[in-house]
Amino acid sequence: MIHKTAIIDPKAELGANVTVGPFSYIEGEVRIGNGCVIGPHVSILQYTSISDNCEIHSGAVIGDVPQDIGFEKGESYVRIGSNCIIREGVTIHRGSKTGTATEIGNACFLMAFSHCGHNVKLGSGVIVANGALLAGYVEVGEQAFISGNVIIHQFVRIGRLAMLGGGCGISKDVPPFCTSKPCSPNEILTLNVVGMRRVGMSADERSQIKKAFNILYRSGLNVKDAVGKIRESFSLSPALEFCSFIDESERGIAMCKYQLMRS
Protein backbone atom coordinates (compact mmCIF):
# COMPACT_ATOMS: atom_id res chain seq x y z
CA MET A 1 0.00 0.00 0.00
CA ILE A 2 3.07 2.22 -0.25
CA HIS A 3 3.88 3.37 -3.76
CA LYS A 4 7.37 2.52 -4.98
CA THR A 5 8.19 6.18 -5.62
CA ALA A 6 7.34 7.31 -2.09
CA ILE A 7 10.29 8.16 0.18
CA ILE A 8 9.83 7.18 3.82
CA ASP A 9 12.54 7.64 6.42
CA PRO A 10 13.26 4.43 8.36
CA LYS A 11 12.61 6.32 11.61
CA ALA A 12 9.03 7.12 10.62
CA GLU A 13 6.33 5.04 12.33
CA LEU A 14 3.36 3.99 10.20
CA GLY A 15 0.35 2.19 11.64
CA ALA A 16 -1.60 -0.65 10.08
CA ASN A 17 -3.28 -0.27 6.69
CA VAL A 18 -1.64 3.04 5.81
CA THR A 19 -1.62 4.03 2.14
CA VAL A 20 1.09 6.32 0.77
CA GLY A 21 0.73 7.66 -2.77
CA PRO A 22 3.31 8.37 -5.48
CA PHE A 23 6.17 10.79 -4.80
CA SER A 24 5.17 11.49 -1.21
CA TYR A 25 7.86 12.17 1.38
CA ILE A 26 7.71 11.23 5.07
CA GLU A 27 10.61 12.30 7.30
CA GLY A 28 11.91 10.61 10.40
CA GLU A 29 10.29 11.16 13.80
CA VAL A 30 6.86 11.13 12.18
CA ARG A 31 4.00 8.99 13.48
CA ILE A 32 1.02 8.11 11.31
CA GLY A 33 -1.91 6.21 12.77
CA ASN A 34 -3.86 3.23 11.50
CA GLY A 35 -5.91 3.48 8.34
CA CYS A 36 -4.54 6.82 7.11
CA VAL A 37 -4.52 7.57 3.40
CA ILE A 38 -1.65 9.78 2.20
CA GLY A 39 -2.14 10.98 -1.37
CA PRO A 40 0.49 11.79 -4.00
CA HIS A 41 3.12 14.51 -3.61
CA VAL A 42 2.44 14.96 0.12
CA SER A 43 5.24 16.09 2.46
CA ILE A 44 5.01 15.12 6.14
CA LEU A 45 7.99 16.50 8.01
CA GLN A 46 9.66 15.69 11.31
CA TYR A 47 7.92 15.97 14.68
CA THR A 48 4.48 15.44 13.13
CA SER A 49 1.98 12.98 14.56
CA ILE A 50 -1.26 12.06 12.81
CA SER A 51 -3.93 9.94 14.49
CA ASP A 52 -6.03 7.19 12.93
CA ASN A 53 -8.15 7.32 9.76
CA CYS A 54 -7.04 10.64 8.34
CA GLU A 55 -7.05 11.53 4.63
CA ILE A 56 -4.31 13.79 3.31
CA HIS A 57 -4.65 14.85 -0.31
CA SER A 58 -2.27 15.86 -3.07
CA GLY A 59 0.40 18.43 -2.38
CA ALA A 60 -0.29 19.02 1.31
CA VAL A 61 2.73 20.02 3.43
CA ILE A 62 2.50 19.21 7.12
CA GLY A 63 5.07 20.02 9.78
CA ASP A 64 7.29 22.47 7.93
CA VAL A 65 9.11 25.09 9.99
CA PRO A 66 7.08 28.19 10.91
CA GLN A 67 7.10 31.43 8.96
CA ASP A 68 8.32 33.31 12.02
CA ILE A 69 11.58 35.23 12.27
CA GLY A 70 11.55 34.38 15.98
CA PHE A 71 11.58 30.63 15.32
CA GLU A 72 13.86 29.05 17.90
CA LYS A 73 14.88 26.16 15.60
CA GLY A 74 14.27 23.71 18.41
CA GLU A 75 12.07 20.62 18.54
CA SER A 76 8.43 21.63 18.10
CA TYR A 77 5.43 19.74 16.83
CA VAL A 78 2.31 19.29 14.73
CA ARG A 79 -0.36 17.07 16.27
CA ILE A 80 -3.39 16.05 14.22
CA GLY A 81 -6.36 14.17 15.65
CA SER A 82 -8.27 11.26 14.15
CA ASN A 83 -10.70 11.24 11.23
CA CYS A 84 -9.44 14.50 9.73
CA ILE A 85 -9.61 15.38 6.04
CA ILE A 86 -6.80 17.58 4.73
CA ARG A 87 -7.28 18.57 1.12
CA GLU A 88 -5.00 19.64 -1.74
CA GLY A 89 -2.22 22.10 -1.00
CA VAL A 90 -3.00 22.60 2.69
CA THR A 91 -0.06 23.82 4.80
CA ILE A 92 0.26 23.27 8.55
CA HIS A 93 3.39 24.59 10.29
CA ARG A 94 4.85 23.37 13.55
CA GLY A 95 5.22 25.39 16.76
CA SER A 96 7.50 28.40 16.83
CA LYS A 97 8.98 28.01 20.31
CA THR A 98 10.78 24.88 21.45
CA GLY A 99 8.39 22.33 22.93
CA THR A 100 5.24 23.95 21.55
CA ALA A 101 2.78 22.51 19.03
CA THR A 102 0.25 23.29 16.36
CA GLU A 103 -2.81 21.18 17.17
CA ILE A 104 -5.65 20.05 14.90
CA GLY A 105 -8.55 18.36 16.73
CA ASN A 106 -10.49 15.27 15.75
CA ALA A 107 -12.75 15.26 12.68
CA CYS A 108 -11.52 18.56 11.29
CA PHE A 109 -11.91 19.33 7.59
CA LEU A 110 -9.29 21.60 6.03
CA MET A 111 -10.19 22.43 2.45
CA ALA A 112 -7.83 23.13 -0.42
CA PHE A 113 -5.00 25.64 0.03
CA SER A 114 -5.99 26.68 3.54
CA HIS A 115 -3.16 27.47 5.94
CA CYS A 116 -2.69 26.91 9.66
CA GLY A 117 0.30 28.86 10.92
CA HIS A 118 2.50 28.01 13.87
CA ASN A 119 0.81 27.25 17.20
CA VAL A 120 -2.70 27.32 15.76
CA LYS A 121 -5.18 25.25 17.78
CA LEU A 122 -8.35 23.89 16.17
CA GLY A 123 -11.00 22.23 18.31
CA SER A 124 -12.75 19.10 17.14
CA GLY A 125 -15.09 19.32 14.18
CA VAL A 126 -13.74 22.62 12.81
CA ILE A 127 -14.17 23.25 9.08
CA VAL A 128 -11.72 25.57 7.33
CA ALA A 129 -12.78 26.31 3.75
CA ASN A 130 -10.64 26.92 0.67
CA GLY A 131 -7.95 29.55 0.89
CA ALA A 132 -8.56 30.58 4.51
CA LEU A 133 -5.43 31.82 6.29
CA LEU A 134 -4.98 31.35 10.04
CA ALA A 135 -1.95 33.19 11.41
CA GLY A 136 0.18 32.13 14.36
CA TYR A 137 -1.45 31.32 17.71
CA VAL A 138 -5.02 31.52 16.38
CA GLU A 139 -7.44 29.40 18.45
CA VAL A 140 -10.70 28.08 17.02
CA GLY A 141 -13.41 26.49 19.16
CA GLU A 142 -15.18 23.23 18.43
CA GLN A 143 -17.40 22.99 15.34
CA ALA A 144 -16.65 26.50 14.14
CA PHE A 145 -16.84 27.14 10.39
CA ILE A 146 -14.22 29.31 8.69
CA SER A 147 -15.45 30.23 5.20
CA GLY A 148 -13.36 30.61 2.07
CA ASN A 149 -10.59 33.22 1.86
CA VAL A 150 -11.07 34.38 5.44
CA ILE A 151 -7.98 36.03 6.97
CA ILE A 152 -7.47 35.70 10.74
CA HIS A 153 -4.85 37.79 12.54
CA GLN A 154 -2.36 36.20 14.93
CA PHE A 155 -3.50 35.53 18.52
CA VAL A 156 -7.21 35.86 17.60
CA ARG A 157 -9.72 33.47 19.20
CA ILE A 158 -12.82 32.14 17.44
CA GLY A 159 -15.52 30.75 19.71
CA ARG A 160 -17.35 27.45 19.58
CA LEU A 161 -19.90 27.13 16.75
CA ALA A 162 -18.97 30.53 15.31
CA MET A 163 -19.25 30.94 11.56
CA LEU A 164 -17.05 33.41 9.67
CA GLY A 165 -18.42 34.77 6.40
CA GLY A 166 -16.39 34.39 3.22
CA GLY A 167 -13.60 36.86 2.59
CA CYS A 168 -13.84 38.61 5.96
CA GLY A 169 -10.83 39.87 7.88
CA ILE A 170 -10.73 39.13 11.60
CA SER A 171 -8.37 40.83 14.05
CA LYS A 172 -10.70 40.77 17.08
CA ASP A 173 -12.03 37.74 18.95
CA VAL A 174 -15.34 36.34 17.65
CA PRO A 175 -17.58 35.09 20.49
CA PRO A 176 -19.15 31.63 20.40
CA PHE A 177 -22.28 31.05 18.29
CA CYS A 178 -21.79 34.28 16.31
CA THR A 179 -21.47 34.80 12.57
CA SER A 180 -19.35 37.46 10.93
CA LYS A 181 -20.33 39.55 7.92
CA PRO A 182 -18.77 38.38 4.62
CA CYS A 183 -16.10 40.58 3.04
CA SER A 184 -16.00 42.88 6.08
CA PRO A 185 -13.50 43.48 8.89
CA ASN A 186 -14.44 42.52 12.45
CA GLU A 187 -18.20 42.81 12.03
CA ILE A 188 -20.61 40.44 13.77
CA LEU A 189 -23.75 39.80 11.74
CA THR A 190 -26.04 37.50 13.73
CA LEU A 191 -26.06 34.06 15.39
CA ASN A 192 -25.26 30.69 13.82
CA VAL A 193 -28.77 29.34 14.43
CA VAL A 194 -28.43 26.58 11.85
CA GLY A 195 -25.22 25.35 13.46
CA MET A 196 -26.80 25.34 16.92
CA ARG A 197 -29.72 23.28 15.63
CA ARG A 198 -27.42 20.81 13.92
CA VAL A 199 -25.57 20.03 17.16
CA GLY A 200 -28.86 19.39 18.95
CA MET A 201 -29.30 22.53 21.06
CA SER A 202 -32.85 22.77 22.37
CA ALA A 203 -35.18 25.64 21.45
CA ASP A 204 -34.86 26.94 25.00
CA GLU A 205 -31.06 26.94 24.85
CA ARG A 206 -31.13 28.77 21.52
CA SER A 207 -33.56 31.31 22.92
CA GLN A 208 -31.31 32.02 25.90
CA ILE A 209 -28.30 32.45 23.62
CA LYS A 210 -30.29 34.94 21.50
CA LYS A 211 -31.24 36.91 24.59
CA ALA A 212 -27.63 36.97 25.76
CA PHE A 213 -26.55 38.10 22.28
CA ASN A 214 -29.02 41.00 22.47
CA ILE A 215 -27.73 42.00 25.90
CA LEU A 216 -24.18 41.98 24.59
CA TYR A 217 -24.75 43.75 21.29
CA ARG A 218 -28.13 45.53 21.46
CA SER A 219 -28.72 46.74 25.01
CA GLY A 220 -26.50 49.81 24.80
CA LEU A 221 -24.41 48.50 27.69
CA ASN A 222 -20.64 48.47 27.47
CA VAL A 223 -19.08 45.03 27.21
CA LYS A 224 -18.18 44.75 30.91
CA ASP A 225 -21.69 45.66 32.07
CA ALA A 226 -23.29 43.43 29.44
CA VAL A 227 -21.26 40.46 30.69
CA GLY A 228 -22.42 41.21 34.23
CA LYS A 229 -26.06 41.33 33.13
CA ILE A 230 -25.75 38.05 31.24
CA ARG A 231 -24.38 36.42 34.39
CA GLU A 232 -27.31 37.80 36.39
CA SER A 233 -29.85 36.63 33.82
CA PHE A 234 -28.79 33.03 33.21
CA SER A 235 -27.52 30.03 35.13
CA LEU A 236 -26.25 26.70 33.80
CA SER A 237 -26.90 27.90 30.25
CA PRO A 238 -24.76 27.88 27.10
CA ALA A 239 -25.43 31.64 27.13
CA LEU A 240 -22.80 31.91 29.86
CA GLU A 241 -20.16 30.90 27.32
CA PHE A 242 -20.24 34.51 26.15
CA CYS A 243 -19.03 35.55 29.60
CA SER A 244 -16.16 33.09 29.96
CA PHE A 245 -15.03 33.77 26.40
CA ILE A 246 -14.97 37.54 26.89
CA ASP A 247 -13.24 37.24 30.27
CA GLU A 248 -10.36 35.47 28.52
CA SER A 249 -10.17 37.88 25.58
CA GLU A 250 -7.00 39.93 25.27
CA ARG A 251 -7.71 41.54 21.90
CA GLY A 252 -11.32 42.57 22.54
CA ILE A 253 -14.31 41.25 20.62
CA ALA A 254 -15.70 42.01 17.17
CA MET A 255 -18.75 44.28 17.25
CA CYS A 256 -22.19 44.28 15.59
CA LYS A 257 -24.14 46.98 13.75
CA TYR A 258 -27.48 45.35 12.98
CA GLN A 259 -30.93 45.53 14.53
CA LEU A 260 -32.15 43.81 17.67
CA MET A 261 -32.70 40.10 17.20
CA ARG A 262 -36.04 38.59 18.09
CA SER A 263 -35.93 36.46 21.21
Residue pairs with C-beta under 8 A, 6 or more apart in sequence:
1 17
1 18
1 19
1 20
2 8
2 18
2 19
2 20
3 20
3 21
3 22
3 23
3 24
3 40
5 22
5 23
6 20
6 21
6 22
6 23
6 24
6 25
6 26
7 24
7 25
7 26
8 14
8 20
8 25
8 26
9 26
9 27
9 28
9 30
10 28
11 28
11 29
11 30
12 26
12 27
12 28
12 29
12 30
12 31
12 32
13 30
13 31
13 32
14 20
14 26
14 32
15 32
15 33
15 34
15 35
15 36
15 52
16 34
16 35
17 34
17 35
18 32
18 34
18 35
18 36
18 37
18 38
19 36
19 37
19 38
20 26
20 38
20 42
21 38
21 39
21 40
21 41
21 42
21 58
22 40
22 41
23 40
23 41
24 38
24 39
24 40
24 41
24 42
24 43
24 44
25 42
25 43
25 44
26 32
26 38
26 44
27 44
27 45
27 46
27 48
27 63
28 46
29 46
29 47
30 44
30 45
30 46
30 47
30 48
30 49
30 50
30 63
31 48
31 49
31 50
32 38
32 44
32 49
32 50
33 50
33 51
33 52
33 53
33 54
33 82
34 52
34 53
35 52
35 53
36 50
36 52
36 53
36 54
36 55
36 56
37 54
37 55
37 56
38 44
38 56
39 55
39 56
39 57
39 58
39 60
40 58
41 58
41 59
42 56
42 57
42 58
42 59
42 60
42 61
42 62
43 60
43 61
43 62
43 64
44 50
44 56
44 62
44 63
45 61
45 62
45 63
45 64
45 94
46 63
47 63
47 75
47 76
47 77
47 78
47 94
48 62
48 63
48 77
48 78
48 79
48 80
48 94
49 77
49 78
49 79
49 80
50 56
50 62
50 80
50 84
51 80
51 81
51 82
51 83
51 84
51 106
52 82
52 83
53 82
53 83
54 80
54 82
54 83
54 84
54 85
54 86
55 84
55 85
55 86
56 62
56 86
57 85
57 86
57 87
57 88
57 90
57 112
58 88
58 89
59 88
59 89
60 86
60 87
60 88
60 89
60 90
60 91
60 92
61 90
61 91
61 92
62 78
62 80
62 86
62 90
62 91
62 92
63 78
63 92
63 93
63 94
64 91
64 93
64 94
65 71
65 73
65 93
65 94
66 76
66 93
66 94
66 95
66 96
66 117
66 118
66 119
66 136
67 93
67 117
67 118
68 96
68 118
68 136
70 96
71 96
71 118
72 96
72 97
72 98
74 97
74 98
74 99
75 98
75 99
76 94
76 95
76 96
76 97
76 98
76 99
76 100
76 101
76 118
77 94
77 95
77 100
77 101
77 102
78 92
78 93
78 94
78 95
78 101
78 102
78 103
78 104
79 101
79 102
79 103
79 104
80 86
80 92
80 103
80 104
80 108
81 104
81 105
81 106
81 107
81 108
81 124
82 106
82 107
83 106
83 107
84 104
84 106
84 107
84 108
84 109
84 110
85 108
85 109
85 110
86 92
86 110
87 109
87 110
87 111
87 112
87 114
88 112
88 113
89 112
89 113
90 110
90 111
90 112
90 113
90 114
90 115
90 116
91 115
91 116
92 102
92 104
92 110
92 115
92 116
92 120
93 102
93 116
93 117
93 118
94 101
94 102
94 118
95 101
95 102
95 118
95 119
96 118
96 119
96 136
97 119
100 118
100 119
101 119
102 116
102 117
102 118
102 119
102 120
102 121
103 120
103 121
103 122
104 110
104 116
104 120
104 122
105 122
105 123
105 124
105 125
105 126
105 142
106 124
106 125
107 124
107 125
108 122
108 124
108 125
108 126
108 127
108 128
109 126
109 127
109 128
110 116
110 128
111 127
111 128
111 129
111 130
111 132
111 148
112 130
112 131
113 130
113 131
114 128
114 129
114 130
114 131
114 132
114 133
114 134
114 146
115 132
115 133
115 134
116 122
116 128
116 134
116 138
117 133
117 134
117 135
117 136
117 137
117 138
117 154
118 136
118 137
119 136
119 137
120 134
120 136
120 137
120 138
120 139
120 140
121 138
121 139
121 140
122 128
122 140
123 140
123 141
123 142
123 143
123 144
123 160
124 142
124 143
125 142
125 143
126 140
126 141
126 142
126 143
126 144
126 145
126 146
127 144
127 145
127 146
128 134
128 140
128 146
129 145
129 146
129 147
129 148
129 149
129 150
129 166
130 148
130 149
131 148
131 149
132 146
132 147
132 148
132 149
132 150
132 151
132 152
133 150
133 151
133 152
134 140
134 146
134 152
135 152
135 153
135 154
135 156
136 154
136 155
137 154
137 155
138 152
138 153
138 154
138 155
138 156
138 157
138 158
139 156
139 157
139 158
140 146
140 157
140 158
141 157
141 158
141 159
141 160
141 161
141 162
141 176
142 160
142 161
143 160
143 161
143 195
143 199
144 158
144 159
144 160
144 161
144 162
144 163
144 164
145 162
145 163
145 164
145 192
145 195
146 152
146 158
146 164
147 163
147 164
147 165
147 166
147 167
147 168
147 182
148 166
148 167
149 166
149 167
150 164
150 165
150 166
150 167
150 168
150 169
150 170
151 168
151 169
151 170
152 158
152 164
152 170
153 169
153 170
153 171
155 250
155 251
156 170
156 171
156 172
156 173
156 174
156 251
157 173
157 174
157 245
157 248
157 249
157 251
158 164
158 170
158 173
158 174
159 173
159 174
159 175
159 176
159 177
159 178
159 241
159 245
160 176
160 177
160 241
161 176
161 177
161 192
161 195
161 196
161 199
162 174
162 175
162 176
162 177
162 178
162 179
162 180
162 192
163 178
163 179
163 180
163 192
163 195
164 170
164 174
164 179
164 180
165 179
165 180
165 181
165 182
165 183
165 184
165 189
166 182
166 183
167 182
167 183
168 180
168 181
168 182
168 183
168 184
168 185
168 187
169 184
169 185
169 186
170 180
170 185
170 186
170 254
171 185
171 186
171 251
172 186
172 251
172 252
172 253
172 254
172 255
173 245
173 246
173 249
173 251
173 252
173 253
173 254
174 180
174 188
174 253
174 254
175 188
175 216
175 241
175 242
175 245
175 246
175 253
175 254
176 238
176 241
176 242
176 245
177 191
177 192
177 195
177 196
177 209
177 213
177 238
177 241
178 188
178 189
178 190
178 191
178 192
178 213
178 254
179 188
179 189
179 190
179 191
179 192
180 186
180 187
180 188
180 189
180 254
181 187
181 188
181 189
186 254
186 255
187 254
187 255
187 256
187 257
188 217
188 254
188 255
188 256
189 256
189 258
190 258
190 261
191 209
191 210
191 213
191 261
193 206
196 205
196 206
196 209
197 206
201 209
201 238
205 237
205 238
207 263
208 234
208 237
208 238
208 239
209 237
209 238
209 239
210 261
210 262
210 263
211 233
211 234
211 239
211 263
212 230
212 233
212 234
212 237
212 239
212 240
212 242
213 242
213 261
214 260
214 261
214 263
215 221
215 226
215 229
215 230
215 233
216 223
216 226
216 227
216 230
216 242
217 255
217 256
218 256
218 259
218 260
218 261
219 226
219 229
221 229
223 246
223 252
223 253
227 242
227 243
227 246
227 247
230 239
230 240
230 242
230 243
231 240
231 243
233 239
234 240
246 253
